[in-house]
């Protein structure tokens, strides 16, 4: 059973990507927790491109969307990380809603929003490796939200998949690099 099942067992859209990494579990999960969009120029550019409509409409954000905008719903030691976000993602400003706790995320919604979880799970791989999986799930709270979100999903999904694969590759590279070569960065 996936840790995402605790937060979004039923969903309308999903994508999953995996990578094998030859590094200790704690190091892999720490690198997953420390990863930020600013760490990759292509991802930063994709996010900036996505946010052009908001800037044109005067809905500027302090910082581009990043994992720090998500709520950490759970960390299961060195086995899983689960983040949540609620919003009207098709809107120029993402239509984000505050999520004060994991229980608040689990609460049923009847407004025209979507719940999104992103998870990183780690399992034994072949030989000395561990398999890191990232999975994204989206549940549309209403039929109207689903009608609004569906075209957005099919538009952003190819870029989202590219981003997830790049995130996994970066986590692998940082997990297998000597610690002295790790970039600085606080966990948030």
C-alpha positions as CSV (number, residue, x, y, z in Angstrom):
1,X,0.0,0.0,0.0
2,X,1.3,3.4,-1.0
3,X,1.6,6.1,1.7
4,X,-0.4,8.3,-0.7
5,X,-3.4,6.1,0.0
6,X,-3.6,7.6,3.5
7,X,-4.3,11.0,2.0
8,X,-5.7,10.4,-1.5
9,X,-6.8,6.8,-1.9
10,X,-9.2,7.8,-4.7
11,X,-8.0,10.1,-7.5
12,X,-8.8,11.3,-11.0
13,X,-5.3,11.8,-12.4
14,X,-1.9,10.3,-11.6
15,X,1.7,9.9,-12.8
16,X,4.5,7.9,-11.5
17,X,8.3,7.8,-12.1
18,X,11.1,5.7,-10.6
19,X,14.9,5.6,-10.5
20,X,17.3,3.2,-8.9
21,X,19.9,4.7,-6.6
22,X,23.0,3.1,-4.9
23,X,23.0,5.1,-1.7
24,X,21.9,4.8,1.9
25,X,18.1,5.2,2.4
26,X,18.5,8.2,4.8
27,X,20.7,10.0,2.4
28,X,18.2,9.5,-0.5
29,X,15.2,10.7,1.5
30,X,17.2,13.7,3.0
31,X,18.1,14.7,-0.6
32,X,14.4,14.3,-1.7
33,X,13.3,16.5,1.3
34,X,16.0,19.2,0.4
35,X,15.2,19.4,-3.3
36,X,13.9,22.7,-4.6
37,X,12.9,24.0,-8.1
38,X,15.6,26.6,-7.9
39,X,18.1,23.7,-8.0
40,X,17.4,23.1,-11.8
41,X,17.5,25.9,-14.4
42,X,15.1,24.0,-16.8
43,X,12.5,23.5,-14.0
44,X,12.8,27.2,-13.0
45,X,12.2,28.2,-16.6
46,X,9.2,25.9,-16.9
47,X,7.6,27.3,-13.7
48,X,8.3,30.9,-14.8
49,X,6.7,30.2,-18.2
50,X,3.6,28.7,-16.5
51,X,3.4,31.8,-14.3
52,X,3.5,34.4,-17.1
53,X,-0.4,34.7,-17.2
54,X,-0.4,35.5,-13.5
55,X,2.3,38.2,-13.9
56,X,0.4,39.7,-16.9
57,X,-2.8,39.8,-14.8
58,X,-0.9,41.4,-11.8
59,X,-1.2,38.3,-9.6
60,X,2.5,38.0,-8.8
61,X,3.7,35.7,-6.2
62,X,6.6,36.4,-3.9
63,X,8.5,33.3,-5.2
64,X,7.7,30.9,-8.0
65,X,5.7,27.8,-7.0
66,X,7.9,25.3,-5.2
67,X,7.6,22.4,-2.8
68,X,7.7,24.9,0.1
69,X,4.2,25.9,-1.0
70,X,3.0,22.4,-0.3
71,X,2.2,21.1,3.2
72,X,4.3,18.2,4.4
73,X,1.6,15.7,5.3
74,X,3.9,12.9,6.5
75,X,7.5,11.7,6.6
76,X,7.8,8.0,7.4
77,X,11.4,7.8,8.4
78,X,13.6,6.9,5.4
79,X,10.7,5.2,3.5
80,X,8.3,8.0,2.4
81,X,7.6,11.7,2.1
82,X,4.1,12.9,1.3
83,X,3.3,16.6,0.4
84,X,-0.2,18.1,-0.3
85,X,-1.6,21.1,-2.1
86,X,-5.2,22.2,-2.6
87,X,-6.1,24.7,-5.3
88,X,-7.7,25.6,-8.6
89,X,-4.5,24.8,-10.5
90,X,-5.9,25.9,-13.9
91,X,-6.1,29.5,-12.6
92,X,-3.3,31.8,-13.4
93,X,-2.4,32.1,-9.7
94,X,-3.1,28.4,-9.0
95,X,-6.0,29.3,-6.7
96,X,-4.1,27.9,-3.7
97,X,-5.8,27.2,-0.3
98,X,-4.1,27.0,3.0
99,X,-3.7,23.5,4.5
100,X,-2.9,23.9,8.2
101,X,-2.6,20.1,8.9
102,X,-2.8,16.6,7.4
103,X,-6.3,16.3,8.9
104,X,-7.3,19.5,7.1
105,X,-6.0,18.0,3.9
106,X,-8.1,14.8,4.4
107,X,-11.3,16.7,5.1
108,X,-13.8,16.4,2.3
109,X,-14.2,19.4,0.0
110,X,-17.3,20.5,-2.0
111,X,-15.8,23.6,-3.6
112,X,-14.3,23.8,-7.1
113,X,-10.8,22.8,-6.2
114,X,-8.4,19.9,-6.6
115,X,-6.4,18.1,-4.0
116,X,-2.9,17.1,-5.1
117,X,-0.4,14.8,-3.4
118,X,3.2,14.3,-4.3
119,X,5.0,11.4,-2.7
120,X,8.5,10.0,-2.6
121,X,8.7,6.4,-1.6
122,X,11.8,4.2,-1.2
123,X,11.9,0.5,-1.5
124,X,14.7,-2.1,-2.0
125,X,16.0,-2.3,-5.6
126,X,18.2,-4.7,-7.4
127,X,21.4,-5.5,-5.6
128,X,22.8,-2.6,-3.6
129,X,20.3,-0.1,-4.9
130,X,17.1,1.3,-3.6
131,X,14.2,2.3,-5.9
132,X,12.9,5.8,-5.4
133,X,9.4,6.5,-6.8
134,X,7.7,9.8,-7.1
135,X,4.0,9.7,-7.6
136,X,1.6,12.6,-8.2
137,X,-2.2,12.1,-7.6
138,X,-5.0,14.6,-8.2
139,X,-8.6,14.4,-7.0
140,X,-11.1,16.9,-8.3
141,X,-13.6,17.8,-5.6
142,X,-16.5,18.5,-8.0
143,X,-17.5,17.7,-11.6
144,X,-17.0,21.4,-12.4
145,X,-13.4,21.3,-11.1
146,X,-12.7,18.1,-13.1
147,X,-14.0,19.8,-16.3
148,X,-11.7,22.8,-15.6
149,X,-8.7,20.7,-14.5
150,X,-8.7,18.0,-17.3
151,X,-7.4,20.2,-20.2
152,X,-4.9,21.8,-17.8
153,X,-3.6,18.3,-16.9
154,X,-3.2,17.2,-20.5
155,X,-1.4,20.5,-21.2
156,X,1.1,20.4,-18.3
157,X,1.5,16.6,-18.0
158,X,4.4,16.2,-20.5
159,X,6.3,19.0,-18.7
160,X,5.4,17.6,-15.3
161,X,6.8,14.2,-16.3
162,X,10.0,15.8,-17.5
163,X,10.3,17.8,-14.2
164,X,9.7,14.6,-12.1
165,X,12.4,12.7,-14.0
166,X,14.8,15.6,-13.6
167,X,14.0,15.7,-9.9
168,X,14.8,12.0,-9.5
169,X,18.0,12.3,-11.4
170,X,19.1,15.2,-9.2
171,X,18.3,13.3,-6.1
172,X,20.3,10.3,-7.4
173,X,23.3,12.5,-8.3
174,X,23.3,14.2,-4.9
175,X,22.7,11.0,-3.0
176,X,25.7,9.3,-4.6
177,X,28.0,12.3,-4.5
178,X,30.5,12.7,-1.6
179,X,28.9,14.7,1.2
180,X,31.5,17.5,0.8
181,X,30.2,18.2,-2.7
182,X,26.6,18.6,-1.6
183,X,25.1,22.1,-2.3
184,X,24.0,24.0,0.8
185,X,20.3,24.4,1.5
186,X,18.1,24.3,4.5
187,X,15.3,21.8,4.7
188,X,12.0,23.4,4.8
